[in-house]
Amino acid sequence: MPPNTTWHDLDAFYKDGIEKYRDRPELQSFKSYAISFMVQLYNMTGDQSAEATERIAYYAEEMAALKSCNAESLHRMLIRLQGHWEPAKIARVASTGYQHAMNTFKLVDKTSPAYANRQKQKALVHF
């Protein structure tokens, strides 16, 4: 991205990307990386404007719904949404994101039965 890029630029890029990758397997990864970049590299959560709050709320729910949820980015967004969302909503979104993040961890943790099953399925595909 060019040096003067803002989270607004990435927000526009995200909207275009969703349309571009709508029916492609890369959509989940695209969403996760784009949201994480906005939050962690472009400090979207540091913007206190109403527009930023609205977009952070949208992206928090998007991130929590992803099977590849980035827990650190979600956490930053939920902290920022305190006082804007009801505590029950924050808890619900946090719980959903946590479940997805843990499921992803189980698929990469080599001691996990889920990892072994995934590797077995991959091996069967190759034969």
N, CA, C and O atoms as CSV, one atom per row, in Angstrom:
chain,resi,resn,atom,element,x,y,z
A,1,MET,N,N,0.839,-1.171,0.000
A,1,MET,CA,C,0.000,0.000,0.000
A,1,MET,C,C,0.892,1.246,0.000
A,1,MET,O,O,1.976,1.240,0.582
A,2,PRO,N,N,0.435,2.290,-0.645
A,2,PRO,CA,C,1.194,3.545,-0.659
A,2,PRO,C,C,1.380,4.104,0.756
A,2,PRO,O,O,0.583,3.800,1.644
A,3,PRO,N,N,2.423,4.918,0.978
A,3,PRO,CA,C,2.745,5.403,2.326
A,3,PRO,C,C,1.634,6.193,3.018
A,3,PRO,O,O,1.546,6.148,4.245
A,4,ASN,N,N,0.810,6.890,2.307
A,4,ASN,CA,C,-0.236,7.709,2.931
A,4,ASN,C,C,-1.569,6.982,3.037
A,4,ASN,O,O,-2.613,7.621,3.170
A,5,THR,N,N,-1.547,5.685,2.982
A,5,THR,CA,C,-2.762,4.886,3.058
A,5,THR,C,C,-3.378,4.992,4.453
A,5,THR,O,O,-2.664,5.001,5.456
A,6,THR,N,N,-4.696,5.072,4.509
A,6,THR,CA,C,-5.417,5.120,5.780
A,6,THR,C,C,-6.350,3.920,5.874
A,6,THR,O,O,-6.509,3.162,4.917
A,7,TRP,N,N,-6.961,3.763,7.037
A,7,TRP,CA,C,-7.924,2.674,7.172
A,7,TRP,C,C,-9.101,2.894,6.229
A,7,TRP,O,O,-9.733,1.927,5.803
A,8,HIS,N,N,-9.405,4.139,5.896
A,8,HIS,CA,C,-10.490,4.428,4.949
A,8,HIS,C,C,-10.191,3.807,3.581
A,8,HIS,O,O,-11.079,3.265,2.923
A,9,ASP,N,N,-8.920,3.898,3.167
A,9,ASP,CA,C,-8.515,3.310,1.887
A,9,ASP,C,C,-8.679,1.794,1.923
A,9,ASP,O,O,-9.164,1.192,0.966
A,10,LEU,N,N,-8.272,1.185,3.030
A,10,LEU,CA,C,-8.421,-0.266,3.154
A,10,LEU,C,C,-9.886,-0.671,3.251
A,10,LEU,O,O,-10.268,-1.742,2.781
A,11,ASP,N,N,-10.701,0.176,3.855
A,11,ASP,CA,C,-12.140,-0.088,3.933
A,11,ASP,C,C,-12.728,-0.153,2.523
A,11,ASP,O,O,-13.517,-1.047,2.218
A,12,ALA,N,N,-12.346,0.784,1.675
A,12,ALA,CA,C,-12.823,0.777,0.279
A,12,ALA,C,C,-12.283,-0.450,-0.450
A,12,ALA,O,O,-13.002,-1.087,-1.219
A,13,PHE,N,N,-11.025,-0.777,-0.209
A,13,PHE,CA,C,-10.399,-1.955,-0.813
A,13,PHE,C,C,-11.137,-3.225,-0.380
A,13,PHE,O,O,-11.343,-4.135,-1.182
A,14,TYR,N,N,-11.530,-3.276,0.894
A,14,TYR,CA,C,-12.263,-4.424,1.434
A,14,TYR,C,C,-13.595,-4.596,0.712
A,14,TYR,O,O,-13.951,-5.697,0.291
A,15,LYS,N,N,-14.320,-3.497,0.575
A,15,LYS,CA,C,-15.625,-3.565,-0.090
A,15,LYS,C,C,-15.484,-4.072,-1.523
A,15,LYS,O,O,-16.291,-4.883,-1.978
A,16,ASP,N,N,-14.468,-3.600,-2.228
A,16,ASP,CA,C,-14.218,-4.081,-3.591
A,16,ASP,C,C,-13.800,-5.549,-3.591
A,16,ASP,O,O,-14.223,-6.326,-4.447
A,17,GLY,N,N,-12.969,-5.913,-2.625
A,17,GLY,CA,C,-12.471,-7.284,-2.541
A,17,GLY,C,C,-13.555,-8.301,-2.266
A,17,GLY,O,O,-13.518,-9.415,-2.787
A,18,ILE,N,N,-14.517,-7.923,-1.453
A,18,ILE,CA,C,-15.622,-8.843,-1.162
A,18,ILE,C,C,-16.365,-9.189,-2.451
A,18,ILE,O,O,-16.731,-10.341,-2.682
A,19,GLU,N,N,-16.578,-8.186,-3.273
A,19,GLU,CA,C,-17.246,-8.432,-4.553
A,19,GLU,C,C,-16.365,-9.288,-5.465
A,19,GLU,O,O,-16.850,-10.204,-6.130
A,20,LYS,N,N,-15.094,-8.986,-5.487
A,20,LYS,CA,C,-14.160,-9.688,-6.364
A,20,LYS,C,C,-14.014,-11.161,-5.974
A,20,LYS,O,O,-13.965,-12.031,-6.844
A,21,TYR,N,N,-13.945,-11.439,-4.674
A,21,TYR,CA,C,-13.691,-12.797,-4.193
A,21,TYR,C,C,-14.938,-13.520,-3.687
A,21,TYR,O,O,-14.827,-14.561,-3.040
A,22,ARG,N,N,-16.093,-12.994,-3.966
A,22,ARG,CA,C,-17.349,-13.510,-3.412
A,22,ARG,C,C,-17.472,-15.033,-3.489
A,22,ARG,O,O,-17.817,-15.667,-2.492
A,23,ASP,N,N,-17.203,-15.617,-4.621
A,23,ASP,CA,C,-17.401,-17.063,-4.808
A,23,ASP,C,C,-16.083,-17.833,-4.816
A,23,ASP,O,O,-16.015,-18.938,-5.354
A,24,ARG,N,N,-15.053,-17.266,-4.233
A,24,ARG,CA,C,-13.741,-17.913,-4.273
A,24,ARG,C,C,-13.329,-18.372,-2.881
A,24,ARG,O,O,-13.722,-17.767,-1.883
A,25,PRO,N,N,-12.551,-19.426,-2.812
A,25,PRO,CA,C,-12.128,-19.935,-1.502
A,25,PRO,C,C,-11.227,-18.959,-0.734
A,25,PRO,O,O,-11.078,-19.083,0.481
A,26,GLU,N,N,-10.635,-18.003,-1.425
A,26,GLU,CA,C,-9.751,-17.049,-0.772
A,26,GLU,C,C,-10.496,-15.986,0.035
A,26,GLU,O,O,-9.864,-15.204,0.744
A,27,LEU,N,N,-11.813,-15.945,-0.059
A,27,LEU,CA,C,-12.581,-14.882,0.590
A,27,LEU,C,C,-12.326,-14.824,2.094
A,27,LEU,O,O,-12.140,-13.738,2.642
A,28,GLN,N,N,-12.313,-15.960,2.763
A,28,GLN,CA,C,-12.083,-15.981,4.221
A,28,GLN,C,C,-10.734,-15.360,4.572
A,28,GLN,O,O,-10.640,-14.534,5.480
A,29,SER,N,N,-9.701,-15.759,3.853
A,29,SER,CA,C,-8.364,-15.214,4.118
A,29,SER,C,C,-8.308,-13.727,3.812
A,29,SER,O,O,-7.732,-12.948,4.571
A,30,PHE,N,N,-8.909,-13.340,2.696
A,30,PHE,CA,C,-8.929,-11.929,2.329
A,30,PHE,C,C,-9.551,-11.095,3.447
A,30,PHE,O,O,-8.991,-10.079,3.858
A,31,LYS,N,N,-10.713,-11.533,3.934
A,31,LYS,CA,C,-11.399,-10.794,4.996
A,31,LYS,C,C,-10.534,-10.691,6.248
A,31,LYS,O,O,-10.381,-9.612,6.820
A,32,SER,N,N,-9.975,-11.813,6.667
A,32,SER,CA,C,-9.180,-11.836,7.891
A,32,SER,C,C,-7.976,-10.904,7.796
A,32,SER,O,O,-7.717,-10.124,8.712
A,33,TYR,N,N,-7.248,-10.983,6.696
A,33,TYR,CA,C,-6.057,-10.135,6.545
A,33,TYR,C,C,-6.433,-8.659,6.417
A,33,TYR,O,O,-5.808,-7.806,7.049
A,34,ALA,N,N,-7.425,-8.356,5.623
A,34,ALA,CA,C,-7.804,-6.954,5.421
A,34,ALA,C,C,-8.271,-6.315,6.727
A,34,ALA,O,O,-7.871,-5.195,7.046
A,35,ILE,N,N,-9.109,-7.015,7.477
A,35,ILE,CA,C,-9.589,-6.473,8.754
A,35,ILE,C,C,-8.421,-6.308,9.722
A,35,ILE,O,O,-8.304,-5.280,10.387
A,36,SER,N,N,-7.564,-7.313,9.800
A,36,SER,CA,C,-6.412,-7.234,10.704
A,36,SER,C,C,-5.496,-6.069,10.344
A,36,SER,O,O,-4.991,-5.383,11.232
A,37,PHE,N,N,-5.280,-5.842,9.065
A,37,PHE,CA,C,-4.450,-4.710,8.645
A,37,PHE,C,C,-5.074,-3.393,9.073
A,37,PHE,O,O,-4.381,-2.512,9.581
A,38,MET,N,N,-6.386,-3.253,8.871
A,38,MET,CA,C,-7.044,-2.008,9.272
A,38,MET,C,C,-6.891,-1.756,10.769
A,38,MET,O,O,-6.643,-0.631,11.203
A,39,VAL,N,N,-7.040,-2.813,11.539
A,39,VAL,CA,C,-7.008,-2.681,12.996
A,39,VAL,C,C,-5.579,-2.545,13.517
A,39,VAL,O,O,-5.295,-1.651,14.315
A,40,GLN,N,N,-4.684,-3.416,13.076
A,40,GLN,CA,C,-3.360,-3.465,13.676
A,40,GLN,C,C,-2.340,-2.549,13.005
A,40,GLN,O,O,-1.493,-1.979,13.692
A,41,LEU,N,N,-2.397,-2.394,11.707
A,41,LEU,CA,C,-1.396,-1.577,11.019
A,41,LEU,C,C,-1.857,-0.149,10.757
A,41,LEU,O,O,-1.046,0.776,10.720
A,42,TYR,N,N,-3.163,0.024,10.575
A,42,TYR,CA,C,-3.676,1.350,10.226
A,42,TYR,C,C,-4.503,1.977,11.342
A,42,TYR,O,O,-5.171,2.988,11.128
A,43,ASN,N,N,-4.459,1.381,12.531
A,43,ASN,CA,C,-5.025,1.942,13.758
A,43,ASN,C,C,-6.462,2.438,13.626
A,43,ASN,O,O,-6.803,3.526,14.090
A,44,MET,N,N,-7.283,1.637,13.000
A,44,MET,CA,C,-8.695,1.988,12.873
A,44,MET,C,C,-9.334,2.215,14.238
A,44,MET,O,O,-10.179,3.097,14.392
A,45,THR,N,N,-8.936,1.427,15.221
A,45,THR,CA,C,-9.550,1.531,16.541
A,45,THR,C,C,-9.140,2.806,17.275
A,45,THR,O,O,-9.764,3.169,18.272
A,46,GLY,N,N,-8.108,3.483,16.799
A,46,GLY,CA,C,-7.705,4.754,17.394
A,46,GLY,C,C,-8.536,5.937,16.923
A,46,GLY,O,O,-8.485,7.015,17.517
A,47,ASP,N,N,-9.292,5.739,15.869
A,47,ASP,CA,C,-10.163,6.793,15.330
A,47,ASP,C,C,-11.457,6.784,16.140
A,47,ASP,O,O,-12.176,5.785,16.153
A,48,GLN,N,N,-11.750,7.878,16.806
A,48,GLN,CA,C,-12.917,7.956,17.694
A,48,GLN,C,C,-14.179,8.471,16.998
A,48,GLN,O,O,-15.187,8.723,17.659
A,49,SER,N,N,-14.135,8.628,15.685
A,49,SER,CA,C,-15.291,9.171,14.963
A,49,SER,C,C,-16.449,8.176,14.940
A,49,SER,O,O,-16.259,6.973,15.119
A,50,ALA,N,N,-17.643,8.700,14.719
A,50,ALA,CA,C,-18.832,7.855,14.597
A,50,ALA,C,C,-18.700,6.917,13.402
A,50,ALA,O,O,-19.132,5.766,13.463
A,51,GLU,N,N,-18.107,7.403,12.322
A,51,GLU,CA,C,-17.914,6.558,11.133
A,51,GLU,C,C,-17.017,5.366,11.463
A,51,GLU,O,O,-17.308,4.236,11.071
A,52,ALA,N,N,-15.931,5.623,12.180
A,52,ALA,CA,C,-15.029,4.533,12.557
A,52,ALA,C,C,-15.744,3.542,13.472
A,52,ALA,O,O,-15.603,2.330,13.308
A,53,THR,N,N,-16.502,4.047,14.422
A,53,THR,CA,C,-17.228,3.166,15.337
A,53,THR,C,C,-18.184,2.261,14.570
A,53,THR,O,O,-18.287,1.070,14.864
A,54,GLU,N,N,-18.874,2.818,13.601
A,54,GLU,CA,C,-19.805,2.032,12.782
A,54,GLU,C,C,-19.074,0.945,11.999
A,54,GLU,O,O,-19.533,-0.195,11.937
A,55,ARG,N,N,-17.947,1.297,11.409
A,55,ARG,CA,C,-17.182,0.320,10.616
A,55,ARG,C,C,-16.537,-0.725,11.527
A,55,ARG,O,O,-16.475,-1.900,11.166
A,56,ILE,N,N,-16.061,-0.316,12.695
A,56,ILE,CA,C,-15.466,-1.269,13.637
A,56,ILE,C,C,-16.515,-2.276,14.080
A,56,ILE,O,O,-16.226,-3.468,14.193
A,57,ALA,N,N,-17.723,-1.811,14.331
A,57,ALA,CA,C,-18.811,-2.713,14.718
A,57,ALA,C,C,-19.061,-3.737,13.608
A,57,ALA,O,O,-19.218,-4.929,13.874
A,58,TYR,N,N,-19.095,-3.265,12.380
A,58,TYR,CA,C,-19.291,-4.166,11.232
A,58,TYR,C,C,-18.156,-5.183,11.163
A,58,TYR,O,O,-18.398,-6.383,11.032
A,59,TYR,N,N,-16.925,-4.703,11.251
A,59,TYR,CA,C,-15.775,-5.589,11.110
A,59,TYR,C,C,-15.607,-6.538,12.292
A,59,TYR,O,O,-15.088,-7.641,12.121
A,60,ALA,N,N,-16.030,-6.140,13.469
A,60,ALA,CA,C,-15.967,-7.049,14.621
A,60,ALA,C,C,-16.855,-8.264,14.371
A,60,ALA,O,O,-16.455,-9.399,14.629
A,61,GLU,N,N,-18.056,-8.017,13.869
A,61,GLU,CA,C,-18.950,-9.143,13.584
A,61,GLU,C,C,-18.436,-9.979,12.420
A,61,GLU,O,O,-18.558,-11.204,12.428
A,62,GLU,N,N,-17.859,-9.315,11.416
A,62,GLU,CA,C,-17.263,-10.044,10.288
A,62,GLU,C,C,-16.141,-10.952,10.786
A,62,GLU,O,O,-16.096,-12.135,10.449
A,63,MET,N,N,-15.233,-10.392,11.592
A,63,MET,CA,C,-14.085,-11.168,12.068
A,63,MET,C,C,-14.539,-12.335,12.929
A,63,MET,O,O,-14.032,-13.446,12.775
A,64,ALA,N,N,-15.478,-12.106,13.825
A,64,ALA,CA,C,-15.951,-13.177,14.709
A,64,ALA,C,C,-16.568,-14.320,13.913
A,64,ALA,O,O,-16.477,-15.479,14.318
A,65,ALA,N,N,-17.188,-14.005,12.797
A,65,ALA,CA,C,-17.851,-15.029,11.983
A,65,ALA,C,C,-16.876,-15.850,11.139
A,65,ALA,O,O,-17.231,-16.912,10.628
A,66,LEU,N,N,-15.655,-15.355,10.996
A,66,LEU,CA,C,-14.684,-16.057,10.161
A,66,LEU,C,C,-14.154,-17.304,10.851
A,66,LEU,O,O,-13.863,-17.286,12.046
A,67,LYS,N,N,-14.033,-18.371,10.101
A,67,LYS,CA,C,-13.439,-19.581,10.661
A,67,LYS,C,C,-11.975,-19.365,10.999
A,67,LYS,O,O,-11.411,-20.082,11.825
A,68,SER,N,N,-11.361,-18.383,10.365
A,68,SER,CA,C,-9.963,-18.032,10.643
A,68,SER,C,C,-9.904,-16.720,11.427
A,68,SER,O,O,-9.122,-15.827,11.101
A,69,CYS,N,N,-10.725,-16.615,12.447
A,69,CYS,CA,C,-10.817,-15.392,13.253
A,69,CYS,C,C,-9.458,-15.042,13.859
A,69,CYS,O,O,-8.797,-15.888,14.463
A,70,ASN,N,N,-9.053,-13.782,13.688
A,70,ASN,CA,C,-7.840,-13.275,14.317
A,70,ASN,C,C,-8.252,-12.707,15.674
A,70,ASN,O,O,-8.818,-11.617,15.759
A,71,ALA,N,N,-7.964,-13.452,16.714
A,71,ALA,CA,C,-8.427,-13.090,18.059
A,71,ALA,C,C,-7.863,-11.758,18.525
A,71,ALA,O,O,-8.558,-11.005,19.207
A,72,GLU,N,N,-6.621,-11.450,18.174
A,72,GLU,CA,C,-6.027,-10.185,18.610
A,72,GLU,C,C,-6.764,-8.993,18.002
A,72,GLU,O,O,-7.055,-8.022,18.700
A,73,SER,N,N,-7.067,-9.063,16.711
A,73,SER,CA,C,-7.794,-7.973,16.058
A,73,SER,C,C,-9.198,-7.851,16.631
A,73,SER,O,O,-9.673,-6.746,16.891
A,74,LEU,N,N,-9.860,-8.983,16.827
A,74,LEU,CA,C,-11.210,-8.948,17.390
A,74,LEU,C,C,-11.190,-8.329,18.779
A,74,LEU,O,O,-12.050,-7.512,19.108
A,75,HIS,N,N,-10.229,-8.707,19.584
A,75,HIS,CA,C,-10.122,-8.159,20.933
A,75,HIS,C,C,-9.989,-6.640,20.897
A,75,HIS,O,O,-10.677,-5.943,21.644
A,76,ARG,N,N,-9.124,-6.125,20.048
A,76,ARG,CA,C,-8.945,-4.669,19.940
A,76,ARG,C,C,-10.252,-3.975,19.543
A,76,ARG,O,O,-10.583,-2.910,20.064
A,77,MET,N,N,-10.984,-4.587,18.623
A,77,MET,CA,C,-12.245,-3.982,18.198
A,77,MET,C,C,-13.274,-4.008,19.318
A,77,MET,O,O,-13.992,-3.029,19.524
A,78,LEU,N,N,-13.350,-5.113,20.038
A,78,LEU,CA,C,-14.328,-5.214,21.122
A,78,LEU,C,C,-14.008,-4.251,22.258
A,78,LEU,O,O,-14.920,-3.694,22.869
A,79,ILE,N,N,-12.741,-4.051,22.547
A,79,ILE,CA,C,-12.346,-3.055,23.553
A,79,ILE,C,C,-12.836,-1.679,23.106
A,79,ILE,O,O,-13.387,-0.919,23.902
A,80,ARG,N,N,-12.632,-1.370,21.838
A,80,ARG,CA,C,-13.049,-0.066,21.290
A,80,ARG,C,C,-14.574,0.101,21.322
A,80,ARG,O,O,-15.067,1.221,21.449
A,81,LEU,N,N,-15.311,-0.988,21.211
A,81,LEU,CA,C,-16.779,-0.917,21.165
A,81,LEU,C,C,-17.431,-0.874,22.549
A,81,LEU,O,O,-18.651,-0.747,22.658
A,82,GLN,N,N,-16.624,-0.980,23.601
A,82,GLN,CA,C,-17.190,-0.849,24.942
A,82,GLN,C,C,-17.806,0.540,25.074
A,82,GLN,O,O,-17.192,1.547,24.721
A,83,GLY,N,N,-19.017,0.573,25.583
A,83,GLY,CA,C,-19.742,1.827,25.701
A,83,GLY,C,C,-20.595,2.125,24.480
A,83,GLY,O,O,-21.449,3.011,24.519
A,84,HIS,N,N,-20.376,1.401,23.408
A,84,HIS,CA,C,-21.180,1.550,22.190
A,84,HIS,C,C,-22.099,0.342,22.011
A,84,HIS,O,O,-23.206,0.463,21.485
A,85,TRP,N,N,-21.635,-0.799,22.446
A,85,TRP,CA,C,-22.430,-2.026,22.394
A,85,TRP,C,C,-22.789,-2.431,23.819
A,85,TRP,O,O,-22.086,-2.104,24.774
A,86,GLU,N,N,-23.884,-3.139,23.933
A,86,GLU,CA,C,-24.262,-3.719,25.217
A,86,GLU,C,C,-23.241,-4.799,25.589
A,86,GLU,O,O,-22.723,-5.483,24.706
A,87,PRO,N,N,-22.945,-4.961,26.879
A,87,PRO,CA,C,-21.997,-5.999,27.293
A,87,PRO,C,C,-22.375,-7.404,26.799
A,87,PRO,O,O,-21.499,-8.211,26.487
A,88,ALA,N,N,-23.666,-7.688,26.732
A,88,ALA,CA,C,-24.100,-9.008,26.263
A,88,ALA,C,C,-23.724,-9.229,24.799
A,88,ALA,O,O,-23.363,-10.339,24.407
A,89,LYS,N,N,-23.808,-8.180,23.999
A,89,LYS,CA,C,-23.432,-8.304,22.584
A,89,LYS,C,C,-21.926,-8.497,22.454
A,89,LYS,O,O,-21.467,-9.312,21.654
A,90,ILE,N,N,-21.163,-7.751,23.237
A,90,ILE,CA,C,-19.706,-7.933,23.212
A,90,ILE,C,C,-19.358,-9.362,23.607
A,90,ILE,O,O,-18.506,-9.989,22.978
A,91,ALA,N,N,-20.005,-9.876,24.634
A,91,ALA,CA,C,-19.744,-11.244,25.090
A,91,ALA,C,C,-20.109,-12.265,24.016
A,91,ALA,O,O,-19.382,-13.236,23.809
A,92,ARG,N,N,-21.225,-12.050,23.337
A,92,ARG,CA,C,-21.658,-12.990,22.293
A,92,ARG,C,C,-20.669,-13.008,21.135
A,92,ARG,O,O,-20.274,-14.076,20.667
A,93,VAL,N,N,-20.270,-11.826,20.673
A,93,VAL,CA,C,-19.334,-11.742,19.545
A,93,VAL,C,C,-17.972,-12.304,19.959
A,93,VAL,O,O,-17.328,-13.003,19.178
A,94,ALA,N,N,-17.535,-12.001,21.181
A,94,ALA,CA,C,-16.260,-12.523,21.678
A,94,ALA,C,C,-16.295,-14.049,21.742
A,94,ALA,O,O,-15.325,-14.711,21.370
A,95,SER,N,N,-17.395,-14.599,22.206
A,95,SER,CA,C,-17.530,-16.050,22.312
A,95,SER,C,C,-17.486,-16.720,20.939
A,95,SER,O,O,-16.820,-17.740,20.763
A,96,THR,N,N,-18.183,-16.156,19.987
A,96,THR,CA,C,-18.179,-16.707,18.629
A,96,THR,C,C,-16.768,-16.661,18.045
A,96,THR,O,O,-16.289,-17.648,17.486
A,97,GLY,N,N,-16.110,-15.519,18.178
A,97,GLY,CA,C,-14.747,-15.386,17.670
A,97,GLY,C,C,-13.787,-16.340,18.350
A,97,GLY,O,O,-12.926,-16.931,17.699
A,98,TYR,N,N,-13.931,-16.492,19.654
A,98,TYR,CA,C,-13.076,-17.406,20.410
A,98,TYR,C,C,-13.242,-18.843,19.917
A,98,TYR,O,O,-12.258,-19.556,19.719
A,99,GLN,N,N,-14.480,-19.257,19.724
A,99,GLN,CA,C,-14.730,-20.617,19.243
A,99,GLN,C,C,-14.079,-20.845,17.881
A,99,GLN,O,O,-13.466,-21.888,17.652
A,100,HIS,N,N,-14.209,-19.872,16.976
A,100,HIS,CA,C,-13.595,-20.014,15.659
A,100,HIS,C,C,-12.072,-20.008,15.748
A,100,HIS,O,O,-11.408,-20.791,15.068
A,101,ALA,N,N,-11.518,-19.136,16.579
A,101,ALA,CA,C,-10.062,-19.076,16.733
A,101,ALA,C,C,-9.530,-20.390,17.305
A,101,ALA,O,O,-8.491,-20.883,16.865
A,102,MET,N,N,-10.231,-20.953,18.273
A,102,MET,CA,C,-9.785,-22.217,18.874
A,102,MET,C,C,-9.901,-23.371,17.882
A,102,MET,O,O,-9.052,-24.262,17.865
A,103,ASN,N,N,-10.939,-23.359,17.063
A,103,ASN,CA,C,-11.057,-24.403,16.042
A,103,ASN,C,C,-9.901,-24.332,15.059
A,103,ASN,O,O,-9.380,-25.365,14.638
A,104,THR,N,N,-9.497,-23.129,14.693
A,104,THR,CA,C,-8.346,-22.961,13.803
A,104,THR,C,C,-7.091,-23.471,14.491
A,104,THR,O,O,-6.282,-24.160,13.870
A,105,PHE,N,N,-6.918,-23.141,15.764
A,105,PHE,CA,C,-5.749,-23.596,16.508
A,105,PHE,C,C,-5.689,-25.118,16.532
A,105,PHE,O,O,-4.613,-25.695,16.374
A,106,LYS,N,N,-6.816,-25.766,16.725
A,106,LYS,CA,C,-6.848,-27.230,16.768
A,106,LYS,C,C,-6.400,-27.838,15.445
A,106,LYS,O,O,-5.852,-28.940,15.416
A,107,LEU,N,N,-6.636,-27.118,14.345
A,107,LEU,CA,C,-6.243,-27.644,13.039
A,107,LEU,C,C,-4.747,-27.493,12.771
A,107,LEU,O,O,-4.214,-28.151,11.878
A,108,VAL,N,N,-4.069,-26.647,13.522
A,108,VAL,CA,C,-2.631,-26.479,13.324
A,108,VAL,C,C,-1.804,-27.021,14.489
A,108,VAL,O,O,-0.586,-27.146,14.367
A,109,ASP,N,N,-2.435,-27.340,15.601
A,109,ASP,CA,C,-1.746,-27.929,16.744
A,109,ASP,C,C,-1.506,-29.406,16.451
A,109,ASP,O,O,-2.451,-30.193,16.398
A,110,LYS,N,N,-0.256,-29.779,16.264
A,110,LYS,CA,C,0.066,-31.150,15.847
A,110,LYS,C,C,-0.277,-32.198,16.893
A,110,LYS,O,O,-0.267,-33.391,16.586
A,111,THR,N,N,-0.581,-31.789,18.121
A,111,THR,CA,C,-0.976,-32.755,19.146
A,111,THR,C,C,-2.492,-32.944,19.190
A,111,THR,O,O,-2.993,-33.775,19.948
A,112,SER,N,N,-3.215,-32.184,18.388
A,112,SER,CA,C,-4.671,-32.224,18.409
A,112,SER,C,C,-5.218,-33.343,17.525
A,112,SER,O,O,-4.710,-33.560,16.425
A,113,PRO,N,N,-6.248,-34.056,17.991
A,113,PRO,CA,C,-6.895,-35.055,17.139
A,113,PRO,C,C,-7.472,-34.432,15.860
A,113,PRO,O,O,-7.499,-35.081,14.815
A,114,ALA,N,N,-7.925,-33.195,15.938
A,114,ALA,CA,C,-8.456,-32.531,14.747
A,114,ALA,C,C,-7.362,-32.367,13.695
A,114,ALA,O,O,-7.624,-32.496,12.499
A,115,TYR,N,N,-6.128,-32.080,14.140
A,115,TYR,CA,C,-5.001,-31.957,13.206
A,115,TYR,C,C,-4.742,-33.302,12.530
A,115,TYR,O,O,-4.540,-33.363,11.317
A,116,ALA,N,N,-4.748,-34.366,13.308
A,116,ALA,CA,C,-4.507,-35.701,12.743
A,116,ALA,C,C,-5.583,-36.072,11.723
A,116,ALA,O,O,-5.279,-36.617,10.662
A,117,ASN,N,N,-6.836,-35.775,12.047
A,117,ASN,CA,C,-7.922,-36.065,11.108
A,117,ASN,C,C,-7.786,-35.255,9.831
A,117,ASN,O,O,-8.044,-35.761,8.739
A,118,ARG,N,N,-7.381,-33.999,9.965
A,118,ARG,CA,C,-7.210,-33.144,8.787
A,118,ARG,C,C,-6.095,-33.684,7.899
A,118,ARG,O,O,-6.236,-33.726,6.677
A,119,GLN,N,N,-4.986,-34.100,8.511
A,119,GLN,CA,C,-3.872,-34.637,7.732
A,119,GLN,C,C,-4.276,-35.939,7.036
A,119,GLN,O,O,-3.876,-36.196,5.901
A,120,LYS,N,N,-5.063,-36.745,7.720
A,120,LYS,CA,C,-5.542,-37.993,7.132
A,120,LYS,C,C,-6.430,-37.715,5.930
A,120,LYS,O,O,-6.316,-38.383,4.902
A,121,GLN,N,N,-7.318,-36.729,6.055
A,121,GLN,CA,C,-8.198,-36.373,4.938
A,121,GLN,C,C,-7.393,-35.835,3.762
A,121,GLN,O,O,-7.703,-36.137,2.609
A,122,LYS,N,N,-6.367,-35.046,4.042
A,122,LYS,CA,C,-5.517,-34.531,2.960
A,122,LYS,C,C,-4.818,-35.687,2.246
A,122,LYS,O,O,-4.728,-35.704,1.019
A,123,ALA,N,N,-4.329,-36.641,3.017
A,123,ALA,CA,C,-3.628,-37.772,2.410
A,123,ALA,C,C,-4.563,-38.596,1.538
A,123,ALA,O,O,-4.163,-39.071,0.475
A,124,LEU,N,N,-5.792,-38.768,1.973
A,124,LEU,CA,C,-6.754,-39.545,1.206
A,124,LEU,C,C,-7.109,-38.856,-0.120
A,124,LEU,O,O,-7.398,-39.530,-1.108
A,125,VAL,N,N,-7.089,-37.543,-0.142
A,125,VAL,CA,C,-7.400,-36.787,-1.349
A,125,VAL,C,C,-6.333,-37.036,-2.418
A,125,VAL,O,O,-6.630,-37.043,-3.613
A,126,HIS,N,N,-5.088,-37.239,-1.975
A,126,HIS,CA,C,-3.988,-37.411,-2.915
A,126,HIS,C,C,-3.956,-38.792,-3.553
A,126,HIS,O,O,-3.201,-39.009,-4.500
A,127,PHE,N,N,-4.749,-39.720,-3.063
A,127,PHE,CA,C,-4.747,-41.066,-3.633
A,127,PHE,C,C,-5.937,-41.323,-4.477
A,127,PHE,O,O,-6.079,-42.414,-5.028
